[in-house]
């Protein structure tokens, strides 16, 4: 009789611990979703990209920190480029690197997928780029870049969130 009592009590305590951990995990996820939503809606965020997928070839893990920063009406890109360039600018350091104002910016939220889609165009010194950014509320992101003088390339990574 005592063993059954202790067994039942042990199971109840274990179930309570599991339930409280699950509730804690859900509250952390909800807090992260709120931070992501606020960052995208205020149009101030930084994407840290750790994988590149050129049109030809395999996925390339990026070992250095490559970023795309959106600050309301401007974009700062520090991205590599792998793929075919139809014309290359002379004297350029390569990659997709610029700090320019954005044009034709559009942000939409898809409640079904819990994601934002941001599209914009940038006219840099050497080329015109069109960006299509998907940001999910869990913090993951994909970036597709097309340009006039190069093949398209995709990146994936995460959104950087403030600690507050």
RAFEN-V616515 format. One record per helix or strand. SS is the DSSP state (helix for helix, strand for strand). FROM is the first residue (numbers start at 0). TO is the last residue. If there is no record, write none. Layout:
BEGIN
SS & FROM & TO
SS & FROM & TO
END
This chain:
BEGIN
helix & 1 & 40
strand & 43 & 53
strand & 58 & 70
strand & 73 & 78
strand & 84 & 84
strand & 95 & 109
strand & 114 & 122
strand & 127 & 135
strand & 139 & 146
strand & 149 & 149
strand & 152 & 159
END
